């Protein structure tokens, strides 16, 4: 593998390994939608039974990225010069919601 591919792969691993934070001004639906638009499959766990539009995001955690190395032939004139490129196969993340209406309404 060429040195630049190793560097790019390491940088991507560091960047992809960090969980995207939930923004304070985002609703639960906005947070889930944003993560899905970033390519994540979002797994939701919740406490309480309030409708999702009344839920608050308590954590975003466990980002998982599954990758596969794909062999690419960069050879010219019949010569084979293979590089391996890391391709993201799937991404998942967990979002925890607090849907206990009693806690937020002072009851």
C-alpha positions in Angstrom: 0.0 0.0 0.0 1.3 3.4 -0.8 2.2 5.7 2.2 -0.4 8.4 1.2 -3.2 5.8 1.4 -2.1 4.8 4.9 -2.1 8.4 6.0 -5.6 9.0 4.5 -6.9 5.8 6.1 -5.6 6.8 9.5 -7.1 10.3 9.3 -10.4 8.9 8.2 -10.5 6.4 11.0 -9.9 9.2 13.5 -12.6 11.4 12.0 -15.1 8.6 11.6 -14.5 7.3 15.1 -15.9 10.4 16.8 -19.6 10.5 17.6 -21.3 13.6 16.1 -22.7 15.6 19.0 -26.4 16.4 19.4 -26.9 20.2 19.1 -28.7 21.8 22.0 -31.2 23.6 19.7 -32.1 20.5 17.7 -35.2 18.4 18.4 -35.0 14.6 18.6 -36.4 14.3 15.1 -33.9 16.9 13.8 -31.0 15.1 15.4 -32.1 11.7 14.0 -32.7 13.3 10.6 -29.3 15.0 10.6 -27.5 11.7 11.5 -29.4 9.8 8.8 -28.5 12.5 6.2 -24.8 12.0 7.2 -25.2 8.3 6.2 -25.8 6.7 9.6 -28.4 4.0 10.4 -29.8 5.4 13.6 -30.7 3.1 16.5 -33.0 4.8 19.0 -33.6 3.8 22.6 -35.9 5.8 24.8 -37.2 6.2 28.3 -40.9 7.1 28.6 -43.9 7.1 26.3 -44.3 10.8 25.2 -44.6 11.4 21.5 -41.2 11.8 19.8 -41.7 15.5 19.2 -41.7 15.9 23.0 -38.5 13.9 23.6 -35.1 15.3 24.4 -31.8 13.7 23.2 -29.8 12.6 26.2 -26.9 11.1 24.3 -25.4 10.2 20.9 -23.0 7.3 21.2 -21.4 4.2 19.8 -20.7 5.2 16.2 -19.8 2.1 14.2 -18.2 2.2 10.8 -17.8 -1.0 8.8 -15.3 -0.8 6.0 -13.9 -3.0 3.3 -10.7 -2.8 1.3 -11.2 -2.8 -2.4 -8.3 -3.6 -4.7 -7.9 -1.0 -7.5 -5.7 -1.7 -10.5 -3.7 1.5 -11.3 -1.4 -0.2 -13.8 -0.8 1.2 -17.3 0.1 -0.7 -20.5 -0.8 -4.1 -19.2 1.3 -3.7 -16.0 -0.5 -4.4 -12.8 0.0 -1.9 -10.0 -2.6 -2.5 -7.3 -3.7 -0.1 -4.5 -6.2 -0.8 -1.8 -8.9 1.7 -1.1 -10.9 1.6 2.1 -14.7 1.9 1.3 -17.4 2.5 4.0 -19.9 -0.3 3.8 -22.2 0.9 6.6 -22.4 3.3 9.5 -24.6 3.1 12.6 -25.0 5.1 15.7 -27.2 5.1 18.8 -29.4 7.9 20.0 -30.9 7.9 23.5 -34.1 9.9 24.1 -35.8 11.1 27.3 -39.5 10.9 26.6 -40.8 11.2 30.2 -43.2 14.2 29.9 -43.3 14.4 33.8 -39.7 15.5 34.1 -40.0 18.4 31.7 -43.4 19.7 32.8 -42.5 20.0 36.5 -44.8 17.2 37.6 
